[in-house]
Amino acid sequence: MSAGSALGIAAAVAVAVTAIGWRTVLTMVAVSVIALAVVGFVNVTGILLS
């Protein structure tokens, strides 16, 4: 991950936080992290069981 993309992401997060509030952003991030964890867990379980 280059510094440019990191800065871009940081700027986008800052704009989103300013526009819709940090609670909403935090909730969205938490939901996406949980979704990724569930998908990863299901994939690993499927691989182990197959």
Summary of the structure (lengths in Angstrom):
residues: 50
radius of gyration: 15.6
end to end distance: 33.8
largest distance: 46.4
contacts: 93
relative contact order: 0.08
helix: 92%
strand: 0%
